Amino acid sequence: MSAKIENLVENYSAVRESVANTKQYGPDVTKPQGPWLLDYVKQLHPRRLRMRVTEKFDVTESVKSFHLVPVDQYLPPFQAGQYVQVMVDAEGIHTGRPYSISSSPAQRGYYEITVRRKDDGLVSNFLHDQVQVGDILTTTGPAGHIYFNPLFHSKKQVLLAGGSGITPFLSMIREATDGNLDREIHLIYGCRTPDDAPYIEELRRRAAMHPNLKVDLVISEPDESWDGPQGFITAELIRSLGVDVEGSTFYICGPQAMQAFLAPELAKLNIPGKRIRREMFGAADDITQDAAWPEEISGDTRFTVKYGDQVISASADETILTALEKAGIRHESCCRSGECSACRMKLVSGSVFQASTVLLRRADMKAGYIHVCASYPISDVEVAD
Ligand SMILES: Cc1cc2nc3c(=O)[nH]c(=O)nc-3n(C[C@H](O)[C@H](O)[C@H](O)COP(=O)(O)OP(=O)(O)OC[C@H]3O[C@@H](n4cnc5c(N)ncnc54)[C@H](O)[C@@H]3O)c2cc1C
């Protein structure tokens, strides 16, 4: 007698349920028949989208949201938690940055992205100051791996957000609460001050209406009026907030400093790696602070980067991708955190420092490939496609 698939695959019924939810509340995933299937697949997974900015508004003093509507096609579906890379020509440099989609996948009119202004940041300042309603921006299609997967993840989700790291979780929470999905979500949201917490009012409103959503704001620089949890998110704090540590899947999103701080805290809770999902929010602000950085090389040392017949100058503390872009050389990239491998290049000669967060495939490592979005020159180097 043949075994039934539902008995062989763990969480099979949860996956079936999730597919049914997507059909009911998400994009129309009806499979078309016929020769135009390829066109259909391209529309679902476009390499590039031309997006019109239809709304731009303040969320906090340093955070603005933008609504993006495709010009040439319908809005490709995505998983709550994914991002698009937004490309711009800023200060004469053609470059891009990933921004998580903060709207729900069930919102079929537009993608919302929510951008925090970064001191001296090229693209965040350009988006805040130069981009206006009506402008057209180019983006990639949706990408990224931090999303709920019913096959492997618990319906109990603990979302640990730092600052603008709230954006992928906002999408997950909007989807789960609007669709009354069968999830138990506990958001622990670390911010400097309450005024610095994008969308906290909306999150609290949703938590008040949905018993399966709990929101805890943790303030690191509180004034005397703050009577909630304070400091950084620690193992002790996670326990004290009543998290079901053993039964939940943990998702972490925020700046690298927060991720570095949280790693030993989560280790104290003995959470196995398979129950932790992480999203890096970009390359390090200052790579020379990395514990493994070679002390003898100061950040402003300059090296040459040879690419084809071009030789450019690069500072040790800037990524090879940034150096190429500053020299007017366009190269594919997507996550800009060393994870997705879209920017992969061969290191023909020389040495680079790769951030500890880089996820390089073993085969790529053996064959001498690097992710140029998170690789820094520490000698003269030559790279090739
Ligand atoms: C998957 C993903 C999703 C993201 N989602 C969001 C989101 O939803 N919202 C959001 O606000 N952000 C998000 N980010 C972060 C975002 O992509 C950008 O990194 C952020 O907006 C800063 O970009 P910028 O161009 O303004 O700053 P950059 O110009 O890249 O500068 C960043 C920092 O590095 C410093 N720096 C730059 N160049 C050098 C140099 N040569 N030497 C030394 N220091 C230097 C700058 O002073 C600045 O402090 C996400 C990142 C990832 C990877």
The ligand as an SDF file (V2000), in Angstrom:
LIG
                    3D

 53 58  0  0  0  0  0  0  0  0999 V2000
   17.5790   43.4100    2.2450 C   0  0  0  0  0  0  0  0  0  0  0  0
   17.6540   44.8340    2.7130 C   0  0  0  0  0  0  0  0  0  0  0  0
   16.4910   45.5360    2.9650 C   0  0  0  0  0  0  0  0  0  0  0  0
   16.5640   46.8590    3.3990 C   0  0  0  0  0  0  0  0  0  0  0  0
   15.4030   47.5200    3.6570 N   0  0  0  0  0  0  0  0  0  0  0  0
   15.4530   48.7910    4.1250 C   0  0  0  0  0  0  0  0  0  0  0  0
   14.2460   49.4850    4.4500 C   0  0  0  0  0  0  0  0  0  0  0  0
   13.1370   48.9470    4.3350 O   0  0  0  0  0  0  0  0  0  0  0  0
   14.3670   50.7650    4.8870 N   0  0  0  0  0  0  0  0  0  0  0  0
   15.5810   51.3960    5.0410 C   0  0  0  0  0  0  0  0  0  0  0  0
   15.6130   52.5700    5.4250 O   0  0  0  0  0  0  0  0  0  0  0  0
   16.7340   50.7430    4.7350 N   0  0  0  0  0  0  0  0  0  0  0  0
   16.7020   49.4830    4.2760 C   0  0  0  0  0  0  0  0  0  0  0  0
   17.8590   48.8300    3.9680 N   0  0  0  0  0  0  0  0  0  0  0  0
   19.1370   49.5840    3.9970 C   0  0  0  0  0  0  0  0  0  0  0  0
   19.3120   50.3220    2.6450 C   0  0  0  0  0  0  0  0  0  0  0  0
   19.4750   49.3810    1.6030 O   0  0  0  0  0  0  0  0  0  0  0  0
   20.5240   51.2590    2.6120 C   0  0  0  0  0  0  0  0  0  0  0  0
   21.6510   50.5480    3.0440 O   0  0  0  0  0  0  0  0  0  0  0  0
   20.3230   52.5020    3.4490 C   0  0  0  0  0  0  0  0  0  0  0  0
   19.1980   53.2310    2.9740 O   0  0  0  0  0  0  0  0  0  0  0  0
   21.5680   53.4040    3.3850 C   0  0  0  0  0  0  0  0  0  0  0  0
   21.8420   53.6970    2.0370 O   0  0  0  0  0  0  0  0  0  0  0  0
   22.4950   55.0900    1.6160 P   0  0  0  0  0  0  0  0  0  0  0  0
   22.8190   55.0330    0.1720 O   0  0  0  0  0  0  0  0  0  0  0  0
   21.6700   56.2250    2.0860 O   0  0  0  0  0  0  0  0  0  0  0  0
   23.8090   55.0870    2.4850 O   0  0  0  0  0  0  0  0  0  0  0  0
   25.2900   54.7570    1.9400 P   0  0  0  0  0  0  0  0  0  0  0  0
   25.7590   55.8260    1.0210 O   0  0  0  0  0  0  0  0  0  0  0  0
   25.3170   53.3650    1.4470 O   0  0  0  0  0  0  0  0  0  0  0  0
   26.0720   54.8870    3.2740 O   0  0  0  0  0  0  0  0  0  0  0  0
   25.7870   54.0430    4.3940 C   0  0  0  0  0  0  0  0  0  0  0  0
   26.7390   54.4250    5.5000 C   0  0  0  0  0  0  0  0  0  0  0  0
   28.0630   54.1000    5.1180 O   0  0  0  0  0  0  0  0  0  0  0  0
   28.8740   55.2330    5.2170 C   0  0  0  0  0  0  0  0  0  0  0  0
   29.7430   55.1970    4.0500 N   0  0  0  0  0  0  0  0  0  0  0  0
   29.3990   55.2430    2.7570 C   0  0  0  0  0  0  0  0  0  0  0  0
   30.4830   55.1720    1.9770 N   0  0  0  0  0  0  0  0  0  0  0  0
   31.5530   55.0810    2.8080 C   0  0  0  0  0  0  0  0  0  0  0  0
   32.9370   54.9730    2.6360 C   0  0  0  0  0  0  0  0  0  0  0  0
   33.5080   54.9560    1.4340 N   0  0  0  0  0  0  0  0  0  0  0  0
   33.7400   54.9060    3.7230 N   0  0  0  0  0  0  0  0  0  0  0  0
   33.2010   54.9280    4.9480 C   0  0  0  0  0  0  0  0  0  0  0  0
   31.8970   55.0170    5.1970 N   0  0  0  0  0  0  0  0  0  0  0  0
   31.0820   55.1020    4.1460 C   0  0  0  0  0  0  0  0  0  0  0  0
   27.9410   56.4380    5.1840 C   0  0  0  0  0  0  0  0  0  0  0  0
   28.4980   57.5220    5.9100 O   0  0  0  0  0  0  0  0  0  0  0  0
   26.7030   55.9140    5.8440 C   0  0  0  0  0  0  0  0  0  0  0  0
   26.7680   56.0360    7.2380 O   0  0  0  0  0  0  0  0  0  0  0  0
   17.8200   47.5000    3.5690 C   0  0  0  0  0  0  0  0  0  0  0  0
   18.9840   46.7850    3.2960 C   0  0  0  0  0  0  0  0  0  0  0  0
   18.9130   45.4700    2.8940 C   0  0  0  0  0  0  0  0  0  0  0  0
   20.1750   44.7250    2.6200 C   0  0  0  0  0  0  0  0  0  0  0  0
  1  2  1  0
  2  3  1  0
  2 52  2  0
  3  4  2  0
  4  5  1  0
  4 50  1  0
  5  6  2  0
  6  7  1  0
  6 13  1  0
  7  8  2  0
  7  9  1  0
  9 10  1  0
 10 11  2  0
 10 12  1  0
 12 13  2  0
 13 14  1  0
 14 15  1  0
 14 50  1  0
 15 16  1  0
 16 17  1  0
 16 18  1  0
 18 19  1  0
 18 20  1  0
 20 21  1  0
 20 22  1  0
 22 23  1  0
 23 24  1  0
 24 25  2  0
 24 26  1  0
 24 27  1  0
 27 28  1  0
 28 29  2  0
 28 30  1  0
 28 31  1  0
 31 32  1  0
 32 33  1  0
 33 34  1  0
 33 48  1  0
 34 35  1  0
 35 36  1  0
 35 46  1  0
 36 37  1  0
 36 45  1  0
 37 38  2  0
 38 39  1  0
 39 40  1  0
 39 45  2  0
 40 41  1  0
 40 42  2  0
 42 43  1  0
 43 44  2  0
 44 45  1  0
 46 47  1  0
 46 48  1  0
 48 49  1  0
 50 51  2  0
 51 52  1  0
 52 53  1  0
M  END
$$$$
